[in-house]
Structures are given as structure tokens and as C-alpha cells.
Amino acid sequence: MLTDRQKEILKMIVQEYINSARPVSSNEICDKLNCSSATVRNDMAALEELDLLEKTHTSSGRIPSEEGYRYYVDHLMELKKMNGEDMLKLQIIFNNNQLQLSDCVSESLKLISEITNYASMKLGNTSHDNTLKEINVVPINDENLTVIIVTNTGYVEHKTVYLPNVKLDDVKKTVDLINNMIVGTPIDEVSKKLEFEIKPIIANYVDEHERLYNAFYSVFNNFTNPSNINIMGRSKLLKHKEFSNIDKVTELLNKLDDDNMQELAKTIDVHEVDDNNIHIYIGKENNIDDDMTVIETNYKTGTEEGKLMIMGPKRMDYDRVVSLLEYIKENIEDKENWYG
């Protein structure tokens, strides 16, 4: 059980280390608490004995341990009120009626990376409650066309496919076949229906049936892929001293490389948290990197669901990041009626 003074000392050390990235001495604490150095040293020793503080090899000061950060987050942290500039920038994004909700989420996370120097991630997919309303195609030229998928909630997804030497009339026949047979199917079941209901009969209607089937199957498979990951600000992490070692940088960037995103998604999803609260995973708790903190929350609207994540050093500005994520969550929920 910590005394009030020990709690205040731990809080001050965590906040000072977050801001300065250097060990905090007892003299700095004395100046702020207006008490003797012997008293502060005794309390710091007690905090170290409890594994809440630790020494470094290069300084006589103390830094928070992983347990110290956890105690701070659970018992001492006070959420910061968002400053007007941050709020205005986020409001501009969410008030832009030209952006779909998924674009607003991505743009807001990109902004958070810019203003915090942390990496951010959106891990999501179209809601399983969506059903296929219709599919359309728009020819771009003789070899490329855009496939447009519309769900019952009004969510729109599009992808350009390359189909040289395929007659436009065959493309339209394929679209009509899909619209006639699988409209109303839940989005995450469309690929299966294409395989077992469309594929066996498409050869009866069009010439290049194999290529057309593969093209449309690929579009739907990408649309319903549960590991739709978008990581922003990876290079921002390199600005923090925790990731200045070349070996550490290489290891970290490899983990966040596009080629490893599928495995990264499985690693993060290990928590299987279903609620919509904000959760903080510090160091070994996050199963990604012992020197990192991951702050995440789930979101779900009528059109999509997923996770929002901010990743940075354990020496993270916790209260500010939590406030920013809370604000984004509120705005996502306010946008639910976009597609209703």
C-alpha cells in the first residue's frame, strides 16, 4: 500500500520521464514537493523495492519500471482535456461529408500519428451484418474496369480489375448473374456462394468464364478479408530513444512490415477483448514488443467493425492518447447514421 506522498512521487517521476526521457533525481522531486532529500530518497527506495521504479546504469536517477507504468495507468493517471488545435483538426476530418466513415477513421489515426509521433493502426472489416445489395461495373478502358459493391446499409467498396480481351457483354452477363442469384447474401458468405453456386453454371453464359469468375471472386474475397490492416506512422517510432539502436529498429520495422501484417493481426488479436472500452497493454502485456505500449479499442457501426490502436514506447503520453482515442470513438458512433 503506497502512501499519498509515494503515489505523488511515482506520478511525478512517470510524467517527467515521459516528457524528458531522462532519469529523474531526488533533487528534482524535492524542489517540487518542498520536502527533504532524505525523505524523498527513502520513498524512492521504497518504490524501487516494490518494483515500481528502477535504476539505470548511466545515472543515479530513477525511471518507471513496467509495473510502475501499470500502477500509474490504473491508479494515478488523469485524462488530459484535448487542446483546441487537436480537436479542430479532428473535427475537420469528421465533418467532411465527402469522406466515407472508414476514410475518416484512417485520416484521424494518421493525424494522431502526426501530432504524437506514435504509430497508429486500424484493424477492421465490413460488418458481418451487411448483405449484398448490388454489384456494378464501370469500364475504364478496353482492359480495365472498376467493380463497385454496394451493401444493404449503403456501404460502397470498389476495386479496379485488369481483364484484357474480355467482351464487355460477358462482363455484364456475369454481373447480372451475380445480382440475380446472390443479392441479399451476408457479405462474409458471398465468396462461398460464388464458388458453389455461380462457378458451376457461369460457363453456360459467358466465354471467358474462368477469368471472369476469378476476377469477381478476388474482389469479394478482398472485401470480406478480416485482416484489413492499415498502419500509419511507422517511421515516427524511430524518433524515440527506445528505438534508436539499429538492431532494434530493424526488428521493429520487420514486425510492422506489410508482408507481416497478417501475423501481426493474429498477435494483437490474442487479447480477444469484445467490449468497447479502451485497453492499455504495456511492454510484455502486448505480445508485440517488450519496449512498446499498445493502446487499443474496438469500434462497431452499422457498416464496419474493427480495432483502433496507437503504438509507442512504454514512455508514452498515456493520458493524451486515451483522450484522443475517446474523441475518435465518440465521432465514429455519431457517424453511424451515415449509411442508415
Rosetta blueprint (number, residue, H / E / L):
1 M L
2 L L
3 T L
4 D H
5 R H
6 Q H
7 K H
8 E H
9 I H
10 L H
11 K H
12 M H
13 I H
14 V H
15 Q H
16 E H
17 Y H
18 I H
19 N H
20 S H
21 A L
22 R L
23 P L
24 V E
25 S L
26 S H
27 N H
28 E H
29 I H
30 C H
31 D H
32 K H
33 L H
34 N L
35 C L
36 S L
37 S H
38 A H
39 T H
40 V H
41 R H
42 N H
43 D H
44 M H
45 A H
46 A H
47 L H
48 E H
49 E H
50 L L
51 D L
52 L L
53 L E
54 E E
55 K E
56 T L
57 H L
58 T L
59 S L
60 S L
61 G L
62 R E
63 I E
64 P E
65 S L
66 E H
67 E H
68 G H
69 Y H
70 R H
71 Y H
72 Y H
73 V H
74 D H
75 H H
76 L H
77 M L
78 E L
79 L L
80 K L
81 K L
82 M L
83 N L
84 G H
85 E H
86 D H
87 M H
88 L H
89 K H
90 L H
91 Q H
92 I H
93 I H
94 F H
95 N L
96 N L
97 N L
98 Q L
99 L L
100 Q L
101 L H
102 S H
103 D H
104 C H
105 V H
106 S H
107 E H
108 S H
109 L H
110 K H
111 L H
112 I H
113 S H
114 E H
115 I H
116 T H
117 N L
118 Y L
119 A E
120 S E
121 M E
122 K E
123 L E
124 G E
125 N E
126 T E
127 S L
128 H L
129 D L
130 N L
131 T E
132 L E
133 K E
134 E E
135 I E
136 N E
137 V E
138 V E
139 P E
140 I L
141 N L
142 D L
143 E L
144 N E
145 L E
146 T E
147 V E
148 I E
149 I E
150 V E
151 T E
152 N L
153 T L
154 G L
155 Y L
156 V E
157 E E
158 H E
159 K E
160 T E
161 V E
162 Y E
163 L L
164 P L
165 N L
166 V L
167 K L
168 L H
169 D H
170 D H
171 V H
172 K H
173 K H
174 T H
175 V H
176 D H
177 L H
178 I H
179 N H
180 N H
181 M H
182 I H
183 V L
184 G L
185 T L
186 P E
187 I H
188 D H
189 E H
190 V H
191 S H
192 K H
193 K H
194 L H
195 E H
196 F H
197 E H
198 I H
199 K H
200 P H
201 I H
202 I H
203 A L
204 N L
205 Y L
206 V L
207 D L
208 E L
209 H H
210 E H
211 R H
212 L H
213 Y H
214 N H
215 A H
216 F H
217 Y H
218 S H
219 V H
220 F H
221 N H
222 N H
223 F H
224 T L
225 N L
226 P L
227 S L
228 N E
229 I E
230 N E
231 I E
232 M E
233 G L
234 R H
235 S H
236 K H
237 L H
238 L H
239 K H
240 H L
241 K H
242 E H
243 F H
244 S L
245 N L
246 I H
247 D H
248 K H
249 V H
250 T H
251 E H
252 L H
253 L H
254 N H
255 K H
256 L L
257 D L
258 D H
259 D H
260 N H
261 M H
262 Q H
263 E H
264 L H
265 A H
266 K H
267 T H
268 I H
269 D H
270 V H
271 H H
272 E L
273 V L
274 D L
275 D L
276 N L
277 N L
278 I E
279 H E
280 I E
281 Y E
282 I E
283 G H
284 K H
285 E H
286 N H
287 N L
288 I L
289 D L
290 D L
291 D L
292 M E
293 T E
294 V E
295 I E
296 E E
297 T E
298 N E
299 Y E
300 K E
301 T L
302 G L
303 T L
304 E E
305 E E
306 G E
307 K E
308 L E
309 M E
310 I E
311 M E
312 G E
313 P E
314 K L
315 R L
316 M L
317 D L
318 Y H
319 D H
320 R H
321 V H
322 V H
323 S H
324 L H
325 L H
326 E H
327 Y H
328 I H
329 K H
330 E H
331 N H
332 I H
333 E H
334 D H
335 K L
336 E H
337 N H
338 W H
339 Y L
340 G L
